[in-house]
Amino acid sequence: MPTEITTILKGHGMAVSEAEAVEKAFREWNREDPASFWSKISKKFLHPNVPFVVHQDVFCRVYSRWDKALGPAPAWIPSEEGIKASNLHEMMSRKGIDCLDEFYRWSIERPDAFVEEMLKRLKIGFHRKPTDILISNPEYPQWLYQAKLNIVESCFNSDDEATAILSQNDNGELVRLSYSEFHERVARVVYSLRQRGAKPGDRVGMAMPMTSEAIVIYLGIIATGCSALPVAESFSTQEIHLRFEIGNPICIFTQDVIKRSGKKLPLYEKVAAATSAPCIIFETDNNSSFSYREQDLSWRDFLKNKADYDFDVAEPEKEICLLFSSGTSGHPKAIPWKQMTPLKAANDAHLHQDLHSGDVVCWPTSLGWMMGPWLVFASLINRATIAITQEVPTHRGFGKFIQDSQVTMLGIVPSIVKAWREHDCMRGLDWSAIRAFSSTGECSNADDMHFLMSLAGYKPIIEYCGGTEVGGAYITGTVIQPCAPGNFSTPAMGFNLCILDKAEQPGPMGEMFFIPPALGLSTEIINGNHHEVYFEETPKGPNGELLRRHGDQMEALPGGYFRAHGRVDDAMNLGGIKVSVVQIEELLRQCPFMHDIAAIAVAPHGGGPSRLVIYFVPSEKVPCDDPRLEMQYVIREQLNPLFKIHDVVAIDALPRTASNKVMRRQLRALYETTHES
């Protein structure tokens, strides 16, 4: 290897002795098995405090002659010890299967046997056991036929003194809530709700950040037999109103203000303006001076000292939660989670994120997004600890919480990692307790994901792609396979799927379709036609199967890997949140300078989170000095402040089809040619 390596690595900021040691290792390397060599050298020399540019330089040198026919170059290789310690390997061994592909085939060919085995592993409790695990109907399967249960009871299988929730108080101190204390608080919510007249089947709203109190309330609602209706607290008043109008809750839990970065953001006022339903307000600010409406109730007056452990018992098809997913119509789809849906979340976490009893799991999210309920059920059913903080995820304070909490599995959205990399705000923190990362919500950028791995001394990233209507992921990764940053390595266990090209034939690049049945898949939309959205006019599968559409574009790569390429429909993921372009366009049409508009999602070069680009035809009558600023204000105030406009482009006329539909693909190609070159 050239002798200038030491000079180059020194120039990147690596210590002289370490740079010389790296060069010596290269000289002694016989050029065989670059993956094993990278695994050795990355763990020995590329510690988190080494500048990331050094990591990149060494990675490129190791894989300079990598055969791309083998797939993307892996940045993490599992050890034999790690493989044997994994839940997935242990389950495979019990089945007498030593090949992951064979195990996956078994899970999709015998979904009933797969789910039955997972019920035992996760110790799911029943008041009446099912007579059949699956009565198969691709569109409307019946899981756990004739069973009776309350899924919340299976969240308390851990030792009483184990930590259920680890949070931070206003002084930054860690606060532990044991499983026994957690169970008692949930039972108090059950009793208090019943005293207020809540009945099984009622919907109870929530608009709260992810706190220990919110999790207690969420499970208390479900344990009562009601359905939780959580709405993300970041939404505008109009969007909160729309969701509560669809769900029609009997009451709504919220809190007075949200405390973030030293600021107090009003929440109760926003919720009260959005609904006439009575609110139950959790007070976080003892100095609050605003008054509540007559129909509202403080948390202190609501919560009784008595606890009711007699949780409601019902069939598996009972609705426990109503979540919203934006579709192509411009209106949010109201998708019920049933009692089986949490089993999908817990299954995935057990086999893919490899959660074990005692693990500490952190994923910055909200109960209004599917990853909030996912985090609750995936962690608790696997007897792990949920770690939550109100620190802003892109700030160093969040990283310090990860360090102090000894988080073992950290979930992220790719946009967060991009911010960490740009600001280099996590350098010097000790994340050695992390065993795995997981990433969801947006397409990942390989360099950003490589950077993330380097922050914890090289740990795998379980890419995780699914949706509200999936209950988890359809494609993901494992801790027993090599990890190539930004790529998926396997379909989810128990989930059958296929990629169809533009000619509706199986191919390496195209739209991803599901081959049902699969545990977790939705069967109902409260405010829409489920069959029309997911099944109508879908092509047949490779063997004539009924297919279910999802809308993601996926590429199958050599080596069994997959890469996401965004959406194929009129939807996009922004900051980990799926939103309809139609919804964005309808909002922005109110701008007086707007004559015509089209919103598109553009993927950056090298992959990564989609960027929101607005093409618009300006009005001749009402000019505007800064249209981007005006549009961003409308989105922030009326939709979600987390949605950022990347660029605004004025155009003389939008390209349209003969039927007057906007040709967004043509606009995307135009933008990539003229602005991204």
C-alpha positions in Angstrom: 0.0 0.0 0.0 1.3 3.5 -0.7 3.4 5.0 2.1 1.5 8.3 2.0 -1.3 6.8 4.0 0.2 8.1 7.3 0.6 11.6 5.8 -3.0 11.6 4.5 -4.6 10.3 7.7 -2.5 12.8 9.7 -3.8 15.6 7.4 -7.4 14.4 8.2 -6.7 14.8 12.0 -5.7 11.3 13.0 -2.9 10.9 15.6 0.5 10.0 14.2 0.8 6.7 16.1 -2.6 5.6 15.0 -2.1 6.6 11.4 1.2 4.6 11.3 -0.5 1.6 12.9 -3.2 1.7 10.2 -0.6 1.9 7.4 1.3 -1.0 9.0 -2.0 -3.1 9.0 -2.5 -2.3 5.3 1.0 -3.4 4.5 0.5 -6.8 6.3 -3.0 -7.3 4.6 -2.9 -9.9 1.8 -5.9 -8.3 0.1 -8.1 -11.2 0.8 -11.5 -10.9 2.5 -11.8 -7.0 2.6 -15.0 -7.3 4.8 -13.1 -9.1 7.6 -10.2 -6.7 7.3 -12.4 -3.7 7.5 -14.2 -5.2 10.6 -10.9 -5.7 12.3 -9.4 -2.3 11.5 -12.5 -0.3 12.1 -12.9 -1.7 15.6 -9.2 -1.4 16.5 -8.3 2.0 15.1 -11.5 4.0 14.1 -12.8 5.0 17.5 -15.6 7.6 17.6 -13.3 10.5 18.3 -11.4 10.0 15.0 -12.7 12.5 12.4 -15.3 10.9 10.2 -13.3 11.8 7.1 -10.7 9.3 8.3 -13.3 6.6 8.6 -14.4 7.3 5.0 -10.9 7.4 3.6 -10.0 4.0 5.2 -13.3 2.5 4.2 -12.7 3.5 0.5 -9.2 2.1 0.6 -10.3 -1.2 2.0 -13.1 -1.6 -0.5 -11.3 -0.1 -3.5 -11.4 -3.4 -5.4 -14.7 -4.7 -3.9 -16.7 -6.7 -6.4 -20.0 -4.9 -6.7 -21.6 -8.1 -7.8 -21.4 -9.1 -4.2 -23.7 -6.2 -3.2 -22.9 -3.0 -1.3 -19.8 -3.0 0.8 -20.6 -3.8 4.5 -19.4 -1.5 7.2 -20.3 -4.0 10.0 -19.9 -7.7 10.2 -21.6 -9.8 12.9 -19.3 -11.9 15.2 -20.0 -15.5 15.8 -20.7 -14.7 19.5 -23.1 -12.0 18.5 -25.0 -14.2 16.1 -25.3 -17.0 18.7 -26.6 -14.5 21.3 -29.4 -13.2 19.0 -33.0 -14.0 19.4 -33.3 -14.8 15.7 -30.4 -17.4 15.8 -31.9 -19.0 19.0 -35.3 -19.3 17.3 -33.7 -20.8 14.1 -31.8 -23.3 16.2 -34.9 -24.4 18.0 -36.5 -25.0 14.6 -33.4 -26.9 13.3 -32.8 -24.3 10.6 -29.3 -22.9 10.1 -30.0 -20.7 7.0 -31.8 -17.3 7.3 -33.4 -17.6 3.8 -34.8 -21.0 4.8 -36.2 -19.6 8.0 -37.8 -16.7 6.1 -39.4 -19.1 3.7 -40.8 -21.1 6.5 -42.2 -17.9 8.1 -44.1 -17.0 5.0 -45.2 -20.5 3.9 -46.4 -21.3 7.4 -47.6 -17.9 8.9 -49.8 -19.7 11.4 -46.9 -21.8 12.8 -44.6 -18.7 12.8 -47.1 -16.6 14.7 -47.9 -19.4 17.1 -44.2 -19.7 17.9 -43.9 -16.0 18.5 -46.8 -15.9 20.8 -45.0 -18.4 23.0 -41.7 -16.6 22.8 -43.3 -13.3 23.8 -45.4 -14.9 26.5 -48.7 -13.3 25.2 -51.4 -13.8 27.7 -54.9 -15.0 26.8 -58.2 -15.2 28.8 -59.3 -17.6 26.2 -56.8 -19.2 23.8 -57.4 -19.2 20.1 -58.9 -22.2 18.4 -57.1 -21.3 15.2 -54.1 -19.1 14.8 -55.1 -18.1 11.2 -58.2 -18.5 9.1 -56.7 -17.4 5.9 -58.4 -14.9 3.7 -55.8 -12.7 1.8 -57.8 -9.5 2.1 -59.6 -10.1 5.4 -57.7 -12.8 7.4 -58.9 -13.8 10.9 -56.0 -14.1 13.4 -56.2 -15.8 16.7 -59.8 -17.0 16.0 -62.1 -17.0 19.1 -59.4 -15.8 21.4 -60.0 -13.3 24.3 -57.3 -11.0 25.6 -56.3 -7.5 26.6 -52.9 -6.8 24.9 -51.9 -4.4 27.7 -51.6 -7.3 30.1 -48.8 -8.6 28.1 -46.9 -5.4 28.6 -46.3 -6.3 32.3 -44.4 -9.6 32.0 -41.1 -8.2 33.3 -39.9 -8.3 36.9 -41.8 -5.8 39.1 -38.6 -3.9 40.0 -37.2 -3.7 36.5 -37.3 -0.3 34.9 -40.2 0.2 32.5 -39.6 3.9 31.7 -36.5 6.0 32.1 -37.1 9.7 31.6 -35.6 13.1 32.5 -37.0 15.7 34.8 -36.7 19.5 34.3 -33.3 19.5 36.0 -31.9 16.9 33.6 -31.9 14.1 36.3 -32.9 10.6 35.3 -36.2 9.3 36.7 -36.9 5.6 36.8 -40.4 4.1 36.8 -40.5 0.4 37.7 -42.8 -2.0 36.0 -44.9 -2.4 39.3 -45.2 1.4 39.6 -46.1 1.7 35.9 -48.7 -1.1 36.2 -50.3 0.7 39.2 -50.5 4.0 37.4 -52.1 2.4 34.3 -54.6 0.8 36.6 -55.4 4.2 38.2 -56.2 5.6 34.8 -58.5 2.7 34.1 -60.4 3.3 37.3 -60.6 7.1 36.7 -61.8 6.7 33.2 -64.5 4.3 34.3 -65.6 6.7 37.0 -65.9 9.4 34.3 -68.2 7.1 32.3 -65.9 5.7 29.7 -67.1 2.5 28.1 -65.5 -0.2 25.9 -65.6 1.0 22.4 -65.4 4.7 23.2 -62.6 6.6 21.6 -60.4 8.8 23.9 -58.2 11.5 22.3 -54.7 12.4 23.2 -52.5 15.4 22.1 -49.3 15.1 24.2 -45.6 14.8 23.7 -43.9 11.5 24.4 -43.7 11.5 28.2 -44.1 8.8 30.9 -47.5 10.2 31.7 -48.6 10.0 28.1 -47.5 6.3 27.9 -49.4 5.6 31.1 -52.6 7.3 29.7 -52.2 5.6 26.4 -52.1 2.1 27.9 -54.8 3.0 30.5 -57.2 3.9 27.7 -56.6 0.6 25.9 -56.8 -1.4 29.2 -60.2 0.2 29.9 -61.5 -1.2 26.6 -61.5 2.1 24.8 -59.6 3.1 21.7 -56.8 5.6 22.0 -56.9 8.4 19.4 -53.5 10.1 19.6 -52.7 13.1 17.5 -49.2 14.5 17.1 -48.7 17.6 19.2 -46.7 19.3 16.4 -49.7 19.6 14.1 -51.5 22.8 13.5 -54.9 23.6 15.1 -56.7 22.9 11.8 -55.0 19.4 11.4 -55.8 18.5 15.1 -59.4 19.5 14.5 -59.6 17.4 11.4 -58.4 14.2 13.1 -60.6 14.6 16.2 -63.5 15.4 14.0 -63.0 12.0 12.2 -62.4 10.0 15.4 -65.0 11.8 17.6 -63.4 11.2 21.0 -65.5 11.4 24.2 -62.7 13.4 25.8 -59.1 14.4 25.1 -55.9 14.2 27.3 -53.5 17.0 26.7 -51.1 19.2 28.7 -50.8 23.0 29.3 -47.5 23.6 27.6 -44.6 21.8 26.0 -41.1 22.6 27.4 -38.4 22.4 24.8 -35.0 24.1 24.7 -35.9 26.5 27.5 -39.1 27.6 25.7 -42.8 27.0 26.7 -44.9 26.2 23.7 -48.7 26.4 24.2 -50.5 23.1 23.7 -53.8 23.2 25.6 -54.7 26.5 23.9 -54.2 24.8 20.5 -56.2 21.7 21.4 -59.0 23.7 23.0 -59.3 25.8 19.8 -59.5 22.6 17.8 -62.3 20.8 19.6 -65.4 21.3 21.8 -64.8 17.9 23.5 -63.9 18.0 27.2 -60.2 18.0 27.9 -58.2 16.5 30.8 -55.1 18.6 31.2 -51.9 17.5 32.7 -50.1 20.5 34.1 -46.4 20.8 33.6 -46.0 24.4 34.6 -46.9 25.3 38.2 -47.0 29.0 37.2 -49.6 28.6 34.5 -51.9 31.5 34.6 -54.4 30.8 31.8 -57.9 29.4 32.6 -59.5 26.3 31.4 -62.9 25.9 29.7 -65.9 25.0 31.9 -66.1 21.5 30.5 -62.4 20.7 31.2 -60.7 19.0 34.1 -57.3 19.1 35.6 -55.2 15.9 35.8 -55.3 16.2 39.7 -59.1 16.2 39.7 -59.3 13.4 37.1 -56.9 10.9 38.6 -58.3 8.8 41.5 -56.3 7.1 44.2 -58.0 3.7 43.5 -56.7 1.3 40.9 -58.7 -1.1 38.7 -56.7 -4.1 37.5 -59.7 -5.7 35.9 -58.8 -4.8 32.3 -61.4 -5.2 29.6 -61.2 -8.5 27.7 -62.2 -8.7 24.0 -61.5 -10.4 20.7 -58.3 -9.9 18.8 -60.2 -7.8 16.2 -61.1 -5.1 18.7 -59.8 -1.6 17.9 -57.3 -0.4 20.4 -55.9 2.7 18.7 -56.8 5.0 15.8 -53.8 6.4 13.9 -53.6 8.6 10.8 -51.6 8.1 7.6 -51.7 10.6 4.8 -52.6 9.1 1.4 -52.9 10.6 -2.1 -56.4 12.1 -1.6 -55.2 15.1 0.5 -57.0 13.8 3.6 -55.6 11.6 6.4 -56.6 8.0 6.4 -57.9 6.8 9.8 -56.4 3.4 10.3 -57.4 1.3 13.3 -54.9 -0.8 15.1 -56.4 -4.0 16.5 -55.2 -6.1 19.4 -53.1 -8.2 17.0 -51.2 -5.1 15.6 -48.9 -4.8 18.7 -47.8 -8.4 18.1 -46.4 -7.4 14.8 -44.4 -4.5 16.4 -43.1 -6.9 19.2 -42.3 -9.6 16.7 -40.2 -7.3 14.6 -38.4 -5.8 17.6 -37.6 -9.3 18.9 -36.3 -10.7 15.6 -34.9 -7.7 13.8 -33.9 -5.1 16.3 -33.0 -8.0 18.6 -34.5 -6.6 21.8 -33.9 -8.6 25.0 -35.2 -8.3 28.5 -33.4 -5.3 30.2 -32.5 -3.5 27.0 -32.9 0.3 27.0 -34.7 1.6 23.9 -34.9 5.2 22.7 -36.7 6.4 19.6 -37.6 10.1 19.4 -41.2 10.0 18.2 -44.8 10.8 19.2 -47.8 8.7 20.0 -49.5 10.4 17.1 -47.1 8.6 14.7 -47.0 4.8 14.4 -43.5 4.6 15.8 -44.9 5.9 19.1 -47.2 3.0 19.7 -44.6 0.7 18.1 -42.1 1.9 20.7 -44.5 1.2 23.6 -45.5 -2.3 22.6 -42.2 -3.4 21.1 -40.3 -2.4 24.2 -42.7 -3.5 26.9 -43.8 -6.8 25.4 -40.1 -7.7 25.1 -39.6 -6.7 28.7 -37.2 -3.8 27.9 -37.0 -0.2 29.1 -38.4 2.8 27.2 -36.0 5.8 27.4 -37.6 9.2 26.7 -36.5 12.8 26.9 -37.8 16.2 25.9 -34.4 17.2 24.6 -34.5 18.3 20.9 -33.1 15.2 19.0 -30.8 17.3 16.8 -29.1 18.9 19.9 -26.2 17.6 22.0 -28.4 17.4 25.1 -30.2 14.5 23.4 -26.9 12.7 22.8 -25.9 13.1 26.4 -29.2 11.6 27.5 -28.4 8.6 25.3 -25.0 8.3 27.0 -26.3 8.7 30.6 -29.3 6.4 30.0 -27.0 3.7 28.6 -29.3 3.2 25.7 -28.8 -0.1 23.9 -31.0 0.3 20.9 -31.3 3.8 19.4 -33.9 4.5 16.7 -33.7 7.6 14.5 -35.0 9.4 11.4 -32.3 10.0 8.8 -32.9 13.8 8.9 -31.7 13.7 12.5 -28.4 12.0 11.6 -27.9 14.5 8.8 -28.1 17.3 11.3 -25.7 15.5 13.7 -23.2 15.1 10.9 -23.5 18.7 9.7 -23.0 20.2 13.2 -20.7 17.5 14.6 -22.6 17.9 17.8 -22.2 14.3 19.2 -18.4 14.1 19.2 -16.9 13.0 22.5 -20.0 11.3 23.9 -19.8 7.7 25.0 -22.3 5.6 23.2 -20.6 2.3 23.7 -23.6 0.8 25.4 -25.5 0.8 22.0 -25.7 -2.6 20.4 -27.8 -1.5 17.4 -29.4 1.4 15.7 -32.6 1.4 13.7 -33.6 3.9 11.0 -37.1 4.6 9.6 -39.4 7.3 8.1 -37.2 8.4 5.2 -34.8 7.0 2.6 -31.3 6.8 4.2 -28.1 8.3 2.8 -25.3 5.8 2.9 -22.6 8.3 4.1 -24.9 9.6 6.8 -25.6 6.1 8.0 -21.9 5.2 8.0 -21.3 8.3 10.1 -24.0 7.1 12.5 -22.3 3.7 12.9 -19.0 5.4 13.6 -20.5 7.3 16.6 -20.8 4.1 18.6 -17.6 2.2 17.6 -19.4 0.5 14.7 -22.7 -1.1 15.5 -25.3 -2.3 13.0 -28.2 -0.1 11.7 -31.4 -2.0 11.2 -33.1 -0.1 8.4 -36.9 -0.4 9.0 -39.5 0.4 6.3 -43.2 -0.1 6.8 -46.1 2.1 7.8 -49.2 2.7 9.9 -51.1 0.1 7.9 -48.4 -2.4 8.3 -48.0 -2.2 12.1 -44.2 -2.4 11.7 -42.0 -3.2 8.7 -42.2 -5.2 5.6 -38.5 -4.9 4.8 -35.7 -4.4 7.3 -32.4 -6.0 8.5 -31.0 -8.3 11.2 -28.1 -8.4 13.6 -27.0 -11.7 12.1 -26.3 -10.3 8.6 -23.6 -7.9 7.4 -24.8 -4.2 7.5 -24.2 -2.1 4.4 -25.1 1.5 5.4 -28.4 2.8 3.9 -29.6 -0.6 2.7 -32.0 -3.3 3.8 -30.8 -6.9 4.1 -34.1 -8.9 4.3 -37.8 -8.8 4.1 -39.4 -8.9 7.6 -40.0 -12.4 8.9 -43.5 -13.5 8.1 -44.0 -10.9 5.4 -44.2 -12.0 1.8 -43.6 -9.5 -1.0 -42.6 -8.8 -4.6 -41.2 -6.0 -6.7 -43.0 -5.4 -10.1 -41.5 -3.2 -12.8 -43.5 -0.8 -15.0 -44.6 -3.7 -17.1 -46.1 -5.3 -14.0 -43.5 -8.1 -14.2 -41.1 -9.2 -11.4 -37.9 -7.3 -11.6 -35.1 -5.8 -9.6 -36.5 -2.2 -9.6 -40.1 -1.1 -9.3 -43.1 -0.8 -7.0 -43.2 -3.0 -3.9 -46.4 -5.1 -3.4 -47.4 -7.3 -0.5 -48.6 -10.9 -0.8 -51.1 -11.2 2.1 -51.9 -12.4 4.6 -49.3 -11.0 7.1 -49.7 -10.2 10.8 -50.1 -6.5 11.3 -51.7 -5.5 8.0 -54.7 -3.3 8.3 -58.2 -4.5 7.2 -60.1 -1.3 7.6 -60.1 2.5 7.0 -62.6 4.4 9.2 -63.1 7.2 6.6 -62.4 5.4 3.4 -62.7 2.3 1.3 -60.0 -0.2 2.3 -60.4 -2.4 -0.7 -60.3 0.5 -3.1 -57.1 2.0 -1.5 -55.1 -1.2 -1.2 -56.5 -3.9 -3.6 -58.6 -2.5 -6.4 -56.9 -2.9 -9.8 -53.7 -4.3 -8.4 -51.8 -6.7 -10.7 -51.6 -10.4 -10.0 -48.5 -11.8 -8.2 -45.8 -14.0 -9.8 -47.9 -17.1 -9.1 -51.3 -15.4 -9.6 -51.6 -14.3 -6.0 -53.8 -11.4 -4.9 -51.4 -8.4 -4.3 -51.8 -5.5 -1.9 -50.3 -2.1 -3.0 -48.3 0.1 -0.6 -46.7 2.8 -2.8 -43.0 2.4 -2.1 -40.4 2.1 -4.9 -37.7 -0.4 -4.1 -34.6 -1.8 -5.8 -33.3 -5.3 -5.2 -29.5 -5.3 -5.2 -26.9 -8.1 -5.5 -26.1 -9.9 -2.3 -29.7 -10.0 -1.1 -29.8 -6.2 -0.2 -32.5 -3.7 -1.0 -32.5 0.1 -1.5 -35.5 2.4 -1.1 -36.2 5.0 -3.7 -39.1 6.9 -2.2 -42.8 6.8 -3.2 -44.4 6.0 -6.5 -47.7 7.8 -5.7 -48.6 11.3 -4.7 -47.2 11.1 -1.2 -43.9 11.9 0.4 -42.0 11.4 3.6 -40.8 14.6 5.3 -38.9 14.3 8.6 -40.2 10.8 9.0 -43.8 11.7 8.5 -45.8 10.7 5.4 -47.9 13.5 3.9 -49.9 13.9 0.7 -48.6 16.4 -1.9 -52.3 17.1 -2.6 -52.7 18.3 1.0 -49.7 20.6 0.7 -50.9 22.0 -2.6 -54.4 22.7 -1.3 -52.9 24.7 1.6 -50.6 26.7 -0.5 -53.3 27.6 -3.1 -54.5 30.2 -0.5 -51.4 32.3 -1.1 -52.6 35.3 -3.1 -49.6 35.3 -5.5 -50.4 31.7 -6.5 -51.9 30.9 -9.8 -51.1 27.2 -10.1 -48.9 24.8 -8.0 -47.3 21.4 -7.8 -45.4 19.9 -4.9 -42.8 17.2 -5.6 -40.4 15.1 -3.5 -36.8 15.1 -4.8 -34.2 12.7 -3.6 -30.7 14.2 -3.1 -27.7 12.7 -5.0 -26.4 9.8 -3.1 -29.8 9.1 -1.5 -31.3 10.2 1.7 -34.4 12.0 3.0 -36.7 13.5 0.3 -36.7 17.2 -0.2 -39.9 19.2 -0.7 -39.8 21.3 -3.8 -42.6 23.6 -4.9 -43.2 24.5 -8.6 -45.6 27.3 -9.0 -47.1 29.6 -11.6 -47.1 33.1 -10.2 -50.2 35.3 -10.4 -49.8 38.4 -12.6 -52.0 40.4 -10.3 -50.3 39.8 -6.9 -46.5 39.8 -6.9 -44.5 38.4 -4.0 -40.9 39.3 -3.0 -40.2 36.1 -1.2 -42.7 33.3 -2.1 -40.7 30.6 -0.3 -40.9 32.5 3.0 -44.7 33.0 2.5 -45.3 29.3 1.7 -43.2 28.1 4.6 -45.2 30.3 6.9 -48.5 28.7 5.7 -47.2 25.2 6.1 -45.8 26.0 9.6 -49.0 27.5 10.9 -51.6 25.3 9.2 -50.0 21.9 8.7 -46.8 21.1 10.6 -43.7 23.2 11.5 -41.5 20.1 10.9 -42.1 20.2 7.2 -39.4 22.3 5.5 -39.5 23.6 1.9 -36.2 22.9 0.2 -36.7 25.0 -2.9 -39.4 27.0 -4.7 -39.3 27.3 -8.5 -41.4 29.7 -10.6 -42.6 28.3 -14.0 -44.7 29.6 -16.8 -47.0 26.6 -16.9 -47.2 23.2 -15.2 -46.9 20.1 -17.5 -50.2 18.3 -17.5 -51.7 15.2 -19.2 -54.6 15.3 -21.5 -56.9 14.6 -18.5 -55.3 17.7 -16.8 -53.3 15.7 -14.2 -50.0 17.3 -13.2 -47.0 15.3 -14.5 -45.0 15.3 -11.3 -42.4 12.8 -12.7 -41.6 15.3 -15.5 -41.2 18.1 -12.9 -39.0 15.9 -10.8 -36.8 15.0 -13.9 -36.7 18.7 -14.8 -35.6 19.7 -11.3 -32.9 17.0 -11.1 -31.5 18.1 -14.4 -31.5 21.9 -13.9 -31.0 22.3 -10.1 -29.3 19.1 -8.8 -26.5 18.7 -11.4 
